[in-house]
């Protein structure tokens, strides 16, 4: 994992955070102080701080490293409830899904500006999906990485959520089609509001949202599983070809089993490797391994539908970013070109779904 570091170099209330850590995370400690901090490079949705602390316990000096993850101030995920992460980490701690250990949390903004969680630090490599091809392990055995991703995905889908705190944390009640409608509105409504304020039209995204609602699978709520929502390189900590931890659960929800496969297979998860789902494994190998790991058959039509949904979400977010005040007058490749590319890819996915053509 790439980081920038120093002796608490950021303009943050470190003293208040140290008091909290001494009180809630290491309650038997004395004289806890923060000696070093680092920020992982590349994250955007949350603010993550890797914090080294020192203290005494029974006249013995100890040092520990923890991860402090703070809710976003702005962006498509704000406002975000830290209680969602708490429910996920608390319930998944007893499962086969590798997640960090939840040590403490608070929604009190007076301590560290905004609500945050504290989790245990896990050693591992994390590589952004846009740069993963530089990683030697990916170069040598990327299919093994893909199989590991499917094994962990199977573990996520085995987690029982009914009757737990996950039931409320992962969205309003409803069957699969109702939840698709909620997700479409969650991302599309802010774009429509921004477009009205700027007096511009975004008819394509509006029509795509209507198409998604009309064509959504109708799986019953009782058949849904936990969906991570951002299951890709950059959100895994790797130790060799094993995933040591799955991070960044802020887009987690409930959905049909094929929903996460749709994420792995959308064009934005393949990038310049169109034949490699999630930039790691060919579709036939993915389907065979998934079916063996879960006992479920792969429904290609559902995978295609959910590829449309995920591309839609990414395209809407990209268009909102291009319309932001900081982007005005600086459209270029970082502005409307990327959302337009995503839109073209999404239209092709919709056409293939309606025509019954296989994934390509």
C-alpha positions as CSV (number, residue, x, y, z in Angstrom):
1,X,0.0,0.0,0.0
2,X,1.4,3.4,-1.0
3,X,1.4,6.0,1.8
4,X,2.6,9.5,2.6
5,X,3.8,9.8,6.2
6,X,5.4,11.9,8.9
7,X,5.2,12.8,12.5
8,X,1.6,13.9,12.5
9,X,2.1,16.3,9.6
10,X,-1.5,17.0,8.9
11,X,-3.6,19.8,10.3
12,X,-5.8,17.6,12.5
13,X,-6.8,17.5,16.2
14,X,-4.4,14.8,17.1
15,X,-4.6,15.4,20.9
16,X,-8.3,14.7,20.9
17,X,-7.9,11.6,18.8
18,X,-5.1,10.4,21.2
19,X,-7.4,10.9,24.2
20,X,-10.1,8.9,22.4
21,X,-7.8,6.1,21.5
22,X,-6.5,5.9,25.1
23,X,-10.0,5.8,26.4
24,X,-11.8,3.6,23.9
25,X,-9.3,1.5,22.0
26,X,-6.6,0.9,24.6
27,X,-8.4,1.4,27.9
28,X,-5.6,-0.2,30.0
29,X,-3.0,2.2,28.6
30,X,-1.3,5.1,30.2
31,X,0.2,8.1,28.6
32,X,-0.9,7.2,25.0
33,X,0.6,9.5,22.4
34,X,0.5,9.5,18.6
35,X,4.1,9.3,17.3
36,X,3.5,8.9,13.5
37,X,0.8,9.1,10.9
38,X,0.4,8.1,7.3
39,X,-2.2,8.5,4.6
40,X,-2.7,5.8,2.0
41,X,-2.4,7.2,-1.5
42,X,-5.2,6.8,-4.0
43,X,-8.3,6.6,-1.8
44,X,-11.1,9.0,-2.5
45,X,-14.3,8.2,-0.8
46,X,-13.1,8.1,2.8
47,X,-10.2,9.7,4.6
48,X,-7.9,7.0,6.1
49,X,-5.1,7.6,8.5
50,X,-2.6,5.0,9.6
51,X,-1.7,6.0,13.1
52,X,1.2,4.7,15.2
53,X,0.7,5.0,19.0
54,X,2.9,4.4,22.0
55,X,1.8,3.9,25.6
56,X,2.5,2.0,28.8
57,X,0.6,-1.0,30.3
58,X,1.7,-2.2,33.7
59,X,4.9,-0.2,33.4
60,X,5.7,-1.9,30.1
61,X,6.0,0.2,26.9
62,X,4.0,-0.9,23.9
63,X,3.5,0.4,20.4
64,X,0.6,-0.3,18.0
65,X,-0.6,0.8,14.6
66,X,-4.3,1.3,13.9
67,X,-6.3,2.5,10.9
68,X,-8.6,5.5,11.5
69,X,-11.2,5.8,8.8
70,X,-13.2,9.1,8.7
71,X,-16.5,9.6,6.9
72,X,-16.4,11.8,3.8
73,X,-17.3,15.5,4.0
74,X,-18.5,15.7,0.4
75,X,-19.0,13.5,-2.6
76,X,-21.5,10.8,-3.7
77,X,-21.3,9.0,-0.4
78,X,-21.9,11.9,1.9
79,X,-23.5,12.1,4.4
80,X,-22.4,8.6,5.4
81,X,-23.3,6.7,8.6
82,X,-20.3,5.2,10.3
83,X,-22.8,2.8,11.9
84,X,-23.0,1.0,8.6
85,X,-19.3,0.0,8.7
86,X,-19.8,-0.9,12.4
87,X,-22.6,-3.3,11.5
88,X,-20.6,-4.9,8.6
89,X,-17.4,-5.4,10.6
90,X,-19.2,-6.6,13.7
91,X,-21.2,-9.2,11.8
92,X,-18.5,-10.3,9.4
93,X,-15.9,-10.8,12.2
94,X,-17.5,-14.2,12.9
95,X,-17.5,-15.2,9.2
96,X,-14.9,-16.4,6.7
97,X,-14.7,-13.0,5.1
98,X,-11.4,-11.3,5.9
99,X,-12.1,-7.9,7.3
100,X,-10.2,-5.6,9.7
101,X,-10.9,-6.0,13.4
102,X,-13.2,-3.2,14.6
103,X,-11.6,-1.6,17.7
104,X,-13.7,1.5,18.4
105,X,-15.9,4.0,16.7
106,X,-17.8,7.2,17.3
107,X,-20.3,9.5,15.6
108,X,-19.2,12.4,17.7
109,X,-17.7,15.0,15.3
110,X,-16.0,17.0,18.1
111,X,-13.3,14.4,18.5
112,X,-11.8,14.1,14.9
113,X,-13.9,16.5,12.8
114,X,-16.3,13.8,11.5
115,X,-17.5,10.4,12.6
116,X,-14.9,7.6,12.3
117,X,-14.0,4.0,13.0
118,X,-10.8,2.6,14.4
119,X,-9.7,-0.8,13.1
120,X,-6.6,-3.0,13.5
121,X,-3.9,-2.5,11.0
122,X,-3.3,-5.4,8.5
123,X,-0.1,-5.8,6.5
124,X,-0.6,-6.3,2.8
125,X,-0.3,-4.9,-0.7
126,X,-3.0,-2.9,-2.3
127,X,-2.9,-2.0,-6.0
128,X,-5.3,0.3,-7.8
129,X,-7.2,-1.3,-10.7
130,X,-5.7,1.3,-13.1
131,X,-2.1,0.3,-12.1
132,X,-2.4,-3.3,-11.1
133,X,-0.6,-4.6,-14.2
134,X,2.6,-3.2,-12.7
135,X,2.4,-5.6,-9.8
136,X,4.7,-8.6,-10.2
137,X,2.2,-11.1,-8.7
138,X,-0.4,-10.0,-11.2
139,X,2.1,-10.4,-14.0
140,X,3.0,-13.9,-12.9
141,X,-0.3,-15.4,-11.8
142,X,-3.3,-13.1,-12.2
143,X,-5.8,-16.0,-12.6
144,X,-4.9,-17.1,-9.1
145,X,-5.8,-13.6,-8.0
146,X,-9.1,-13.9,-9.8
147,X,-9.9,-17.3,-8.2
148,X,-9.1,-15.8,-4.8
149,X,-11.5,-12.9,-5.5
150,X,-14.2,-15.4,-6.3
151,X,-13.5,-17.5,-3.2
152,X,-13.8,-14.4,-1.0
153,X,-17.0,-13.3,-2.9
154,X,-18.5,-16.8,-2.2
155,X,-17.7,-16.3,1.5
156,X,-19.4,-12.9,1.5
157,X,-22.5,-14.4,-0.1
158,X,-22.6,-17.1,2.6
159,X,-23.0,-14.6,5.4
160,X,-26.4,-14.7,6.9
161,X,-27.9,-11.2,7.3
162,X,-31.4,-11.9,8.3
163,X,-32.2,-11.0,11.9
164,X,-28.9,-9.1,12.3
165,X,-28.0,-5.4,12.4
166,X,-27.1,-5.8,8.7
167,X,-30.8,-6.0,7.8
168,X,-31.3,-2.3,8.5
169,X,-27.7,-1.1,7.7
170,X,-27.8,-2.4,4.1
171,X,-30.7,-0.3,2.8
172,X,-34.5,0.0,3.0
173,X,-36.5,-3.3,2.8
174,X,-37.5,-4.6,-0.6
175,X,-37.1,-7.1,-3.3
176,X,-34.3,-6.8,-5.9
177,X,-36.3,-4.6,-8.3
178,X,-37.3,-2.2,-5.5
179,X,-33.7,-2.0,-4.4
180,X,-32.5,-1.2,-7.9
181,X,-35.0,1.6,-8.0
182,X,-33.6,2.9,-4.7
183,X,-30.0,2.8,-6.0
184,X,-30.9,4.5,-9.3
185,X,-32.6,7.3,-7.4
186,X,-29.8,7.5,-4.8
187,X,-27.3,8.4,-7.6
188,X,-29.4,10.0,-10.2
189,X,-31.4,12.5,-8.1
190,X,-28.3,14.6,-7.1
191,X,-27.2,14.7,-10.8
192,X,-30.7,15.9,-11.9
193,X,-30.7,18.5,-9.2
194,X,-27.2,19.8,-10.3
195,X,-28.3,19.8,-13.9
196,X,-31.4,21.9,-13.1
197,X,-29.3,24.3,-11.1
198,X,-26.9,24.8,-14.1
199,X,-29.8,24.7,-16.6
200,X,-28.4,21.8,-18.6
201,X,-30.0,18.6,-19.7
202,X,-28.9,15.1,-18.9
203,X,-31.6,13.1,-20.8
204,X,-29.4,10.1,-21.4
205,X,-28.8,9.3,-17.8
206,X,-32.5,9.9,-17.0
207,X,-33.5,7.4,-19.7
208,X,-30.9,4.9,-18.5
209,X,-32.3,5.1,-15.0
210,X,-35.8,4.5,-16.3
211,X,-34.5,1.5,-18.3
212,X,-32.9,0.0,-15.2
213,X,-36.0,0.3,-13.2
214,X,-38.1,-1.3,-16.0
215,X,-35.7,-4.3,-16.5
216,X,-34.6,-5.0,-13.0
217,X,-34.8,-8.7,-11.8
218,X,-37.5,-9.4,-9.3
219,X,-35.7,-11.7,-6.9
220,X,-37.4,-11.9,-3.6
221,X,-35.8,-10.2,-0.6
222,X,-35.3,-13.6,1.1
223,X,-33.0,-14.7,-1.8
224,X,-30.7,-11.7,-1.6
225,X,-27.1,-11.7,-0.4
226,X,-24.6,-9.1,0.8
227,X,-23.1,-7.1,-2.1
228,X,-19.9,-5.3,-1.4
229,X,-20.5,-2.8,-4.2
230,X,-16.9,-1.9,-5.1
231,X,-15.3,-5.4,-5.3
232,X,-12.0,-4.8,-7.1
233,X,-8.3,-4.2,-6.9
234,X,-7.7,-1.2,-4.7
235,X,-10.1,-2.5,-2.1
236,X,-8.2,-5.6,-1.2
237,X,-5.1,-6.1,0.9
238,X,-3.1,-8.9,-0.5
239,X,-0.5,-11.2,1.0
240,X,0.8,-13.0,-2.0
241,X,-2.2,-14.4,-3.9
242,X,-4.4,-14.4,-0.7
243,X,-6.7,-11.6,0.3
244,X,-5.9,-10.5,3.8
245,X,-8.7,-8.0,4.1
246,X,-11.6,-6.6,2.1
247,X,-11.8,-2.8,2.6
248,X,-14.2,0.1,1.7
249,X,-17.7,-1.3,2.3
250,X,-19.4,2.1,2.0
251,X,-21.4,1.0,-1.1
252,X,-22.5,-2.3,0.4
253,X,-26.1,-3.3,0.0
254,X,-28.3,-6.4,-0.5
255,X,-28.9,-7.8,-3.9
256,X,-29.1,-11.0,-6.0
257,X,-25.9,-13.1,-6.1
258,X,-25.3,-12.1,-9.8
259,X,-25.1,-8.4,-8.8
260,X,-21.4,-8.6,-7.7
261,X,-20.5,-10.6,-10.8
262,X,-22.0,-7.8,-12.8
263,X,-19.5,-5.5,-11.1
264,X,-16.6,-7.8,-11.9
265,X,-17.7,-8.0,-15.6
266,X,-18.5,-4.4,-16.4
267,X,-16.1,-2.6,-18.8
268,X,-14.8,-0.4,-16.1
269,X,-13.6,-3.4,-14.2
270,X,-11.8,-4.7,-17.2
271,X,-10.3,-1.5,-18.5
272,X,-7.6,-2.3,-21.2
273,X,-8.0,-6.0,-20.5
274,X,-11.5,-6.6,-22.0
275,X,-11.2,-10.4,-22.0
276,X,-10.2,-10.5,-18.3
277,X,-13.1,-10.0,-15.8
278,X,-11.9,-7.7,-13.0
279,X,-8.6,-7.6,-14.8
280,X,-7.8,-11.0,-13.5
281,X,-9.8,-13.9,-15.0
282,X,-11.6,-14.9,-18.2
283,X,-15.4,-15.2,-17.9
284,X,-15.5,-19.0,-18.5
285,X,-13.0,-19.6,-15.8
286,X,-14.8,-17.1,-13.5
287,X,-18.1,-18.8,-14.0
288,X,-16.7,-22.3,-13.5
289,X,-14.9,-21.3,-10.3
290,X,-17.9,-19.3,-8.9
291,X,-20.3,-22.3,-9.5
292,X,-17.9,-24.6,-7.7
293,X,-17.4,-22.2,-4.8
294,X,-21.1,-21.4,-4.3
295,X,-23.1,-24.2,-5.8
296,X,-25.1,-21.6,-7.8
297,X,-25.4,-21.4,-11.6
298,X,-24.3,-18.2,-13.3
299,X,-27.2,-16.4,-14.9
300,X,-25.5,-14.5,-17.7
301,X,-28.5,-12.2,-18.4
302,X,-28.5,-11.1,-14.8
303,X,-24.8,-10.5,-14.9
304,X,-25.3,-8.3,-17.9
305,X,-28.1,-6.4,-16.3
306,X,-26.0,-5.6,-13.2
307,X,-23.1,-4.6,-15.4
308,X,-25.4,-1.9,-16.8
309,X,-26.3,-0.8,-13.3
310,X,-22.7,-0.5,-12.1
311,X,-21.7,1.3,-15.3
312,X,-24.6,3.6,-14.8
313,X,-23.5,4.5,-11.2
314,X,-19.9,5.2,-12.4
315,X,-21.2,7.3,-15.3
316,X,-23.5,9.3,-13.2
317,X,-20.8,10.0,-10.6
318,X,-18.4,11.0,-13.4
319,X,-20.9,13.4,-14.9
320,X,-21.5,15.0,-11.5
321,X,-17.8,15.4,-11.1
322,X,-17.5,17.0,-14.5
323,X,-20.3,19.5,-13.6
324,X,-18.7,20.4,-10.3
325,X,-17.5,24.1,-9.9
326,X,-13.9,23.1,-9.8
327,X,-14.2,21.3,-13.1
328,X,-15.9,24.1,-15.1
329,X,-13.6,25.3,-17.8
330,X,-11.4,22.3,-17.4
331,X,-13.4,19.6,-19.1
332,X,-10.6,17.7,-21.0
333,X,-10.0,14.0,-20.5
334,X,-10.8,14.3,-16.8
335,X,-14.1,15.9,-17.4
336,X,-16.8,14.9,-19.9
337,X,-14.8,12.5,-22.1
338,X,-14.7,9.8,-19.4
339,X,-18.5,10.0,-18.6
340,X,-19.2,10.0,-22.4
341,X,-17.1,6.8,-22.8
342,X,-18.9,5.2,-19.9
343,X,-22.2,6.1,-21.5
344,X,-21.3,4.5,-24.8
345,X,-20.2,1.4,-23.0
346,X,-23.4,1.3,-21.0
347,X,-25.6,1.7,-24.1
348,X,-23.7,-1.3,-25.7
349,X,-24.4,-3.3,-22.6
350,X,-28.1,-2.5,-22.7
351,X,-28.3,-3.4,-26.4
352,X,-26.5,-6.7,-25.8
353,X,-28.9,-7.5,-22.9
354,X,-32.0,-6.8,-24.9
355,X,-30.7,-8.8,-27.9
356,X,-29.6,-11.7,-25.7
357,X,-26.0,-11.5,-26.9
358,X,-23.3,-13.0,-24.7
359,X,-20.9,-10.9,-22.7
360,X,-18.1,-9.3,-24.8
